[in-house]
């Protein structure tokens, strides 16, 4: 993973960069526990392989920013829904062009 620094447009490599396989392993584990909120400690115990804490936190940050999980002080929960019908329903419910047109009148 690459982190953008605030002081410049340069990118620096993170010390604990996860591999794609590690990210997918964490995603699958979270999907299996999608019916409840789990803590980082619980997630670590559920993972089939041990993952460095800092690497795991980078993965959790990525999944949170990409709206695949909801993460707060109590824990995290898988929220991503890849169903195309679900995405279309949300898009129709929030027709942004219509909302913008109403706001600019």
C-alpha positions in Angstrom: 0.0 0.0 0.0 1.1 3.5 -0.6 0.4 6.5 1.6 0.1 10.1 0.3 2.0 12.5 2.5 0.4 15.8 3.5 3.5 17.9 2.9 3.8 17.0 -0.8 2.3 15.1 -3.6 4.9 12.3 -3.2 3.9 8.8 -2.1 5.7 6.7 0.4 5.5 3.0 0.8 3.9 1.8 4.1 6.1 -0.3 6.4 3.4 -3.0 6.7 1.9 -3.4 3.2 -0.6 -6.2 2.9 -0.5 -8.6 0.0 -3.7 -9.1 -2.1 -4.0 -12.6 -0.6 -4.0 -11.2 2.9 -6.6 -8.6 2.0 -8.8 -11.3 0.4 -8.3 -13.6 3.5 -9.5 -10.8 5.8 -12.4 -9.9 3.5 -13.6 -13.6 3.4 -13.3 -13.8 7.2 -15.3 -10.6 7.7 -18.0 -11.8 5.2 -18.4 -15.1 7.2 -19.0 -13.0 10.3 -21.3 -10.5 8.6 -24.2 -11.1 11.0 -22.5 -9.4 14.0 -20.0 -6.8 15.1 -16.5 -8.2 15.8 -13.5 -6.6 17.4 -10.0 -6.6 16.1 -9.0 -9.2 18.7 -11.9 -11.5 17.6 -10.9 -11.0 13.9 -7.3 -12.0 14.6 -8.6 -15.2 16.3 -10.9 -16.0 13.3 -8.2 -15.5 10.6 -6.8 -18.8 9.3 -3.2 -17.3 9.3 -1.6 -14.9 11.7 -1.4 -11.3 10.4 0.9 -8.5 11.7 -1.2 -6.0 13.8 -0.1 -3.0 11.7 -0.8 -4.8 8.5 -4.2 -5.8 9.7 -5.0 -2.2 10.7 -4.0 -1.0 7.2 -6.4 -3.6 5.7 -9.2 -2.5 8.1 -8.5 1.2 7.1 -8.7 0.3 3.4 -11.9 -1.7 3.8 -13.5 1.1 5.8 -12.5 3.8 3.2 -13.8 1.6 0.4 -17.2 1.1 2.2 -16.9 -2.6 2.6 -17.0 -2.5 6.4 -18.4 -0.2 9.1 -15.7 0.4 11.7 -16.1 2.2 15.1 -14.9 1.9 18.7 -17.1 -1.2 19.3 -15.7 -3.1 16.4 -16.4 -3.7 12.7 -19.0 -5.3 10.5 -19.1 -6.3 6.8 -21.6 -4.0 5.0 -20.6 -4.4 1.3 -23.4 -5.7 -1.0 -22.2 -6.4 -4.5 -25.7 -7.3 -5.8 -26.3 -5.3 -9.0 -30.0 -4.9 -8.3 -29.2 -3.4 -4.9 -26.8 -0.9 -6.5 -29.4 0.0 -9.1 -32.1 0.5 -6.5 -29.8 2.9 -4.5 -28.9 4.8 -7.6 -32.5 5.3 -8.5 -33.4 6.2 -4.9 -30.7 8.9 -5.0 -31.0 10.4 -8.4 -28.3 13.0 -7.9 -29.0 14.9 -11.1 -32.6 15.4 -10.0 -31.5 16.5 -6.5 -29.0 19.0 -8.0 -31.6 20.4 -10.4 -34.0 21.0 -7.5 -31.3 22.7 -5.4 -30.3 25.1 -8.2 -33.8 26.5 -8.9 
